[in-house]
Amino acid sequence: MVYHMKTTIDLPDDLLMEAKTAAILRKTTLRQLVARGLRRELQSASEDEPSAIRSLRRLDAGPWRGVSADHYVEDLRRNWA
């Protein structure tokens, strides 16, 4: 189930006009444009993780398919001798 919550944010007038124009040109809504931007920003914030974990998360082929990077690293740490 998907929930939506309304919120109010204050943006500089020039940024709001640019965002509205971009939404129109991309044939999307301001809501979708803002949501995509927030998701992208939050995803890039996770790049502060150690590079080994980040690299494992990006793998989507071969023997790593279906392997959770978090579980893999946790298992390595548990068995570290």
MDTraj code that builds the backbone (N, CA, C; nanometers):
import mdtraj as md
import numpy as np

residues = "MET VAL TYR HIS MET LYS THR THR ILE ASP LEU PRO ASP ASP LEU LEU MET GLU ALA LYS THR ALA ALA ILE LEU ARG LYS THR THR LEU ARG GLN LEU VAL ALA ARG GLY LEU ARG ARG GLU LEU GLN SER ALA SER GLU ASP GLU PRO SER ALA ILE ARG SER LEU ARG ARG LEU ASP ALA GLY PRO TRP ARG GLY VAL SER ALA ASP HIS TYR VAL GLU ASP LEU ARG ARG ASN TRP ALA".split()
xyz = np.array([
    [0.0839, -0.1174, 0.0000],
    [0.0000, 0.0000, 0.0000],
    [0.0890, 0.1246, 0.0000],
    [0.0568, 0.2205, -0.0820],
    [0.1352, 0.3427, -0.0925],
    [0.0608, 0.4549, -0.0228],
    [0.1312, 0.5233, 0.0632],
    [0.0725, 0.6363, 0.1334],
    [0.1367, 0.7653, 0.0836],
    [0.0595, 0.8698, 0.0789],
    [0.1091, 1.0012, 0.0409],
    [0.0781, 1.0968, 0.1543],
    [0.1718, 1.1832, 0.1826],
    [0.1517, 1.2816, 0.2865],
    [0.1750, 1.4201, 0.2276],
    [0.0841, 1.5092, 0.2545],
    [0.1012, 1.6456, 0.2071],
    [0.1922, 1.7194, 0.3025],
    [0.2740, 1.8071, 0.2448],
    [0.3622, 1.8898, 0.3250],
    [0.3803, 2.0226, 0.2546],
    [0.4288, 2.1186, 0.3253],
    [0.4537, 2.2509, 0.2681],
    [0.6014, 2.2815, 0.2830],
    [0.6623, 2.3264, 0.1749],
    [0.8013, 2.3694, 0.1821],
    [0.8125, 2.5082, 0.1202],
    [0.9027, 2.5860, 0.1741],
    [0.9272, 2.7199, 0.1214],
    [1.0483, 2.7151, 0.0299],
    [1.0274, 2.7545, -0.0949],
    [1.1346, 2.7566, -0.1932],
    [1.1523, 2.8990, -0.2440],
    [1.2731, 2.9334, -0.2837],
    [1.2914, 3.0634, -0.3485],
    [1.2068, 3.0685, -0.4762],
    [1.1515, 3.1840, -0.5052],
    [1.0628, 3.1991, -0.6211],
    [1.1281, 3.1512, -0.7502],
    [1.2551, 3.1869, -0.7713],
    [1.3210, 3.1485, -0.8965],
    [1.3363, 2.9964, -0.9080],
    [1.3640, 2.9289, -0.7961],
    [1.3772, 2.7834, -0.7982],
    [1.2427, 2.7173, -0.8264],
    [1.1369, 2.7687, -0.7657],
    [1.0043, 2.7128, -0.7888],
    [0.9633, 2.7285, -0.9346],
    [0.9876, 2.8454, -0.9925],
    [0.9512, 2.8670, -1.1327],
    [1.0333, 2.7761, -1.2247],
    [1.1609, 2.7588, -1.1940],
    [1.2453, 2.6704, -1.2746],
    [1.1970, 2.5255, -1.2632],
    [1.1590, 2.4848, -1.1437],
    [1.1105, 2.3480, -1.1225],
    [0.9778, 2.3260, -1.1951],
    [0.8881, 2.4213, -1.1883],
    [0.7600, 2.4081, -1.2578],
    [0.7810, 2.3996, -1.4087],
    [0.8710, 2.4821, -1.4599],
    [0.9013, 2.4804, -1.6027],
    [0.9615, 2.3454, -1.6430],
    [1.0540, 2.2961, -1.5623],
    [1.1162, 2.1658, -1.5909],
    [1.0111, 2.0552, -1.5901],
    [0.9188, 2.0601, -1.4959],
    [0.8133, 1.9585, -1.4890],
    [0.7275, 1.9610, -1.6147],
    [0.6935, 2.0791, -1.6599],
    [0.6121, 2.0913, -1.7813],
    [0.6880, 2.0384, -1.9025],
    [0.8144, 2.0776, -1.9151],
    [0.8937, 2.0340, -2.0296],
    [0.9161, 1.8829, -2.0300],
    [0.9227, 1.8235, -1.9109],
    [0.9434, 1.6788, -1.8996],
    [0.8121, 1.6011, -1.8977],
    [0.7028, 1.6755, -1.9105],
    [0.5690, 1.6157, -1.9104],
    [0.5456, 1.5315, -1.7852],
    [0.5756, 1.5917, -1.6721],
    [0.5549, 1.5273, -1.5430],
    [0.4965, 1.6309, -1.4485],
    [0.4808, 1.5952, -1.3250],
    [0.4262, 1.6891, -1.2272],
    [0.5376, 1.7383, -1.1364],
    [0.5122, 1.8493, -1.0715],
    [0.6075, 1.9029, -0.9743],
    [0.6272, 1.8019, -0.8612],
    [0.5205, 1.7362, -0.8199],
    [0.5289, 1.6348, -0.7146],
    [0.6270, 1.5246, -0.7535],
    [0.6145, 1.4727, -0.8766],
    [0.7028, 1.3655, -0.9212],
    [0.8469, 1.4131, -0.9346],
    [0.8650, 1.5355, -0.9822],
    [0.9986, 1.5914, -0.9974],
    [1.0671, 1.6048, -0.8611],
    [0.9942, 1.6570, -0.7631],
    [1.0497, 1.6734, -0.6289],
    [1.0785, 1.5370, -0.5659],
    [0.9879, 1.4414, -0.5815],
    [1.0080, 1.3084, -0.5234],
    [1.1322, 1.2413, -0.5824],
    [1.1497, 1.2510, -0.7155],
    [1.2693, 1.1921, -0.7784],
    [1.3958, 1.2600, -0.7274],
    [1.3906, 1.3918, -0.7146],
    [1.5072, 1.4651, -0.6655],
    [1.5423, 1.4276, -0.5226],
    [1.4411, 1.4136, -0.4383],
    [1.4663, 1.3737, -0.3000],
    [1.5233, 1.2329, -0.2930],
    [1.4673, 1.1422, -0.3729],
    [1.5200, 1.0050, -0.3735],
    [1.6659, 1.0026, -0.4173],
    [1.6976, 1.0784, -0.5214],
    [1.8356, 1.0843, -0.5707],
    [1.9281, 1.1418, -0.4634],
    [1.8845, 1.2461, -0.3963],
    [1.9654, 1.3083, -0.2913],
    [1.9863, 1.2137, -0.1743],
    [1.8808, 1.1445, -0.1339],
    [1.8933, 1.0502, -0.0227],
    [1.9814, 0.9325, -0.0598],
    [1.9743, 0.8884, -0.1833],
    [2.0593, 0.7788, -0.2289],
    [2.2054, 0.8218, -0.2284],
    [2.2337, 0.9425, -0.2734],
    [2.3725, 0.9880, -0.2758],
    [2.4259, 1.0077, -0.1350],
    [2.3377, 1.0347, -0.0389],
    [2.3816, 1.0484, 0.0999],
    [2.4323, 0.9157, 0.1527],
    [2.3820, 0.8058, 0.1001],
    [2.4265, 0.6745, 0.1454],
    [2.5651, 0.6418, 0.0918],
    [2.6194, 0.7263, 0.0049],
    [2.7523, 0.7025, -0.0491],
    [2.8615, 0.7279, 0.0536],
    [2.8238, 0.7672, 0.1740],
    [2.9207, 0.7834, 0.2813],
    [2.9596, 0.6488, 0.3409],
    [2.8938, 0.5409, 0.2965],
    [2.9263, 0.4073, 0.3446],
    [3.0640, 0.3683, 0.2949],
    [3.1266, 0.2732, 0.3606],
    [3.2561, 0.2250, 0.3108],
    [3.2448, 0.1774, 0.1667],
    [3.3491, 0.2012, 0.0891],
    [3.3424, 0.1718, -0.0539],
    [3.3210, 0.0237, -0.0833],
    [3.3688, -0.0675, 0.0018],
    [3.3481, -0.2106, -0.0235],
    [3.2002, -0.2447, -0.0209],
    [3.1279, -0.1914, 0.0758],
    [2.9843, -0.2173, 0.0848],
    [2.9137, -0.1544, -0.0348],
    [2.9517, -0.0328, -0.0703],
    [2.8906, 0.0360, -0.1838],
    [2.9128, -0.0443, -0.3118],
    [3.0332, -0.0978, -0.3282],
    [3.0635, -0.1762, -0.4478],
    [2.9796, -0.3030, -0.4534],
    [2.9644, -0.3701, -0.3405],
    [2.8832, -0.4916, -0.3369],
    [2.7381, -0.4623, -0.3715],
    [2.6866, -0.3493, -0.3235],
    [2.5470, -0.3145, -0.3513],
    [2.5242, -0.2910, -0.4995],
    [2.6263, -0.2443, -0.5706],
    [2.6108, -0.2154, -0.7128],
    [2.6164, -0.3410, -0.7983],
    [2.6702, -0.4480, -0.7456],
    [2.6812, -0.5707, -0.8240],
    [2.5434, -0.6303, -0.8484],
    [2.5175, -0.6624, -0.9724],
    [2.3882, -0.7220, -1.0047],
    [2.4054, -0.8289, -1.1113],
    [2.5147, -0.9032, -1.0996],
    [2.5370, -1.0044, -1.2014],
    [2.6167, -1.1200, -1.1432],
    [2.6170, -1.2259, -1.2171],
    [2.6984, -1.3415, -1.1816],
    [2.6657, -1.4003, -1.0457],
    [2.7688, -1.4437, -0.9756],
    [2.7482, -1.5152, -0.8497],
    [2.6899, -1.4273, -0.7387],
    [2.6924, -1.2959, -0.7563],
    [2.6417, -1.2067, -0.6512],
    [2.4917, -1.1818, -0.6617],
    [2.4296, -1.2254, -0.7680],
    [2.2873, -1.2007, -0.7852],
    [2.2099, -1.2617, -0.6694],
    [2.1273, -1.1827, -0.6050],
    [2.0455, -1.2295, -0.4939],
    [2.1157, -1.2271, -0.3597],
    [2.2425, -1.1856, -0.3572],
    [2.3166, -1.1798, -0.2311],
    [2.2998, -1.0405, -0.1723],
    [2.2626, -1.0344, -0.0458],
    [2.2502, -0.9067, 0.0229],
    [2.3881, -0.8612, 0.0683],
    [2.4299, -0.7437, 0.0242],
    [2.5610, -0.6920, 0.0626],
    [2.5715, -0.6781, 0.2140],
    [2.4646, -0.6319, 0.2769],
    [2.4666, -0.6146, 0.4221],
    [2.4895, -0.7475, 0.4936],
    [2.4163, -0.8520, 0.4519],
    [2.4326, -0.9827, 0.5162],
    [2.5710, -1.0407, 0.4890],
    [2.6209, -1.0204, 0.3676],
    [2.7522, -1.0715, 0.3317],
    [2.8598, -1.0089, 0.4213],
    [2.8567, -0.8775, 0.4353],
    [2.9567, -0.8085, 0.5164],
    [2.9403, -0.8451, 0.6634],
    [2.8170, -0.8536, 0.7124],
    [2.7949, -0.8940, 0.8514],
    [2.8523, -1.0328, 0.8772],
    [2.8322, -1.1247, 0.7814],
    [2.8851, -1.2598, 0.7951],
    [3.0378, -1.2590, 0.7972],
    [3.0986, -1.1795, 0.7113],
    [3.2444, -1.1682, 0.7106],
    [3.2959, -1.1172, 0.8457],
    [3.2300, -1.0165, 0.8992],
    [3.2731, -0.9601, 1.0282],
    [3.2568, -1.0611, 1.1415],
    [3.1475, -1.1372, 1.1404],
    [3.1239, -1.2372, 1.2454],
    [3.2304, -1.3458, 1.2443],
    [3.2711, -1.3844, 1.1235],
    [3.3654, -1.4953, 1.1100],
    [3.5103, -1.4500, 1.1031],
    [3.5355, -1.3234, 1.1240],
    [3.6710, -1.2706, 1.1207],
    [3.7501, -1.3297, 1.2368],
    [3.8588, -1.3948, 1.2085],
    [3.9338, -1.4615, 1.3149],
    [4.0624, -1.3946, 1.3482],
])
top = md.Topology()
chain = top.add_chain()
for i, resn in enumerate(residues, 1):
    res = top.add_residue(resn, chain, resSeq=i)
    for name in ("N", "CA", "C"):
        top.add_atom(name, md.element.get_by_symbol(name[0]), res)
traj = md.Trajectory(xyz[None], top)
